Amino acid sequence: MIADPGGISAELGILLDRRAQRTGASTELIGALLPYLAGQGLRRLWTRHMSGNQAAEGLMARVGFERRAAAGGLAFWQRALHAVPG
């Protein structure tokens, strides 16, 4: 994850060993990270992947990201984070 200088938004990226792919690990990991990141003050996450990558598209949709654009062979997704009540 790479946060912007103001710490309001960050790019999220996950790279898994082939043996861990299609096991639900990414869905579980992102699901666990979302409340933590919101609690740290992040308000928005974004990510990108190669256009046509159906596995990545499914993952992003499952964890609440919305597709925003496609350009240069990449699909861009974004998700708002909400503060977790303390």
Secondary structure by P-SEA (a helix, b strand, c coil): ccccccccbbbbbbbbcccccccaaaaaaaaaaaaaaaaaccccccccccccaaaaaaaaaaaccccccccccbbbbbbbbbbccc
